[in-house]
Amino acid sequence: MVMDSPSTPDAQPGPEDYPGERRTRLSGAWTALVVGIVALVLILVFILQNLQSVELSFLVFHGHLPLAVALLFAVILGAIIVLAFGVARITQLRMVARYARRQNTKVGPPTD
């Protein structure tokens, strides 16, 4: 999602725009907050409906947890793994971009 800044020519309000109608960072944050609250309510309902206890074993750990809590832990662990791969990929792309910028500055600007 790309948001235009007011300094760009494309961001000038047109005749069909009304004051406050354009998308802003604050409106995006408000939307994210509402979506987050709805997600938390759905997770809470899921946990409250799945309170039966299950036995878990992981490496040397053994114990009993409510089913929903065990699934929530699994989802969080999966999200952490995906986040770690994403951070590694972003770091890799930044290093490639930094290397390319250094190579371009050593060569100099192209002459036309």
C-alpha positions in Angstrom: 0.0 0.0 0.0 1.5 3.3 -1.1 0.4 6.5 0.4 1.1 9.8 -1.4 2.6 12.6 0.6 0.9 16.0 0.2 4.1 17.4 -1.5 3.6 15.2 -4.6 1.5 16.5 -7.5 -0.7 13.4 -7.5 -1.7 13.9 -3.9 -3.6 17.2 -4.5 -7.2 16.9 -3.6 -9.4 16.8 -6.7 -12.9 18.1 -7.1 -14.4 14.8 -6.0 -12.4 14.7 -2.7 -13.9 16.0 0.5 -11.8 17.3 3.5 -10.6 14.3 5.6 -11.6 11.7 3.0 -8.1 10.7 1.9 -6.3 7.8 3.5 -3.7 8.8 6.1 -1.3 7.0 8.4 -3.7 7.6 11.3 -6.6 6.0 9.4 -4.4 3.0 8.6 -3.4 2.7 12.2 -7.1 2.9 13.2 -8.0 0.1 10.8 -5.2 -2.0 12.1 -6.3 -1.5 15.6 -9.9 -2.5 14.8 -8.7 -5.6 13.0 -6.4 -6.5 15.9 -9.2 -6.2 18.4 -11.5 -8.3 16.4 -8.7 -11.0 16.0 -8.2 -10.9 19.8 -11.9 -11.4 20.5 -12.0 -14.3 18.1 -8.9 -15.9 19.7 -10.5 -15.4 23.2 -13.7 -17.1 22.0 -11.7 -20.0 20.6 -9.8 -20.4 23.8 -13.0 -20.3 25.9 -14.6 -23.0 23.7 -11.6 -25.4 23.8 -10.7 -25.7 27.4 -10.4 -29.5 27.5 -7.0 -30.6 28.7 -4.6 -32.4 26.4 -1.3 -34.1 27.2 1.7 -32.6 25.5 5.3 -33.9 25.0 8.0 -31.9 23.5 11.6 -33.1 23.8 12.1 -33.5 27.5 9.0 -31.5 28.5 5.7 -33.2 29.4 2.5 -31.8 30.7 -1.1 -31.0 30.4 -2.5 -27.8 28.8 -5.9 -26.7 27.5 -6.2 -27.6 23.8 -6.6 -23.9 22.7 -3.5 -22.8 24.7 -1.4 -25.6 23.1 -2.6 -24.6 19.6 -2.0 -20.9 20.4 1.6 -21.8 21.4 2.0 -23.7 18.1 0.7 -20.7 16.1 3.1 -18.3 17.9 6.0 -20.6 17.3 5.2 -20.9 13.6 4.9 -17.1 13.4 8.3 -16.7 15.0 9.8 -19.1 12.5 8.3 -17.2 9.6 9.4 -13.9 11.1 13.0 -15.3 11.4 13.1 -16.3 7.7 11.6 -13.0 6.7 14.2 -11.0 8.6 17.0 -13.2 7.1 15.7 -12.5 3.6 15.3 -8.8 4.2 18.8 -8.7 5.6 20.1 -10.6 2.6 18.4 -8.2 0.1 19.8 -5.1 2.0 23.3 -6.5 1.8 22.9 -7.1 -2.0 21.6 -3.6 -2.4 24.4 -2.1 -0.3 27.0 -4.0 -2.4 25.3 -2.8 -5.7 25.3 0.8 -4.4 29.0 0.6 -3.5 29.8 -0.8 -7.0 27.9 2.1 -8.7 29.6 4.8 -6.6 33.1 3.4 -7.5 32.3 3.4 -11.2 30.8 6.9 -11.2 27.7 8.4 -12.8 27.0 7.3 -16.3 27.8 9.9 -19.0 25.3 10.6 -21.7 
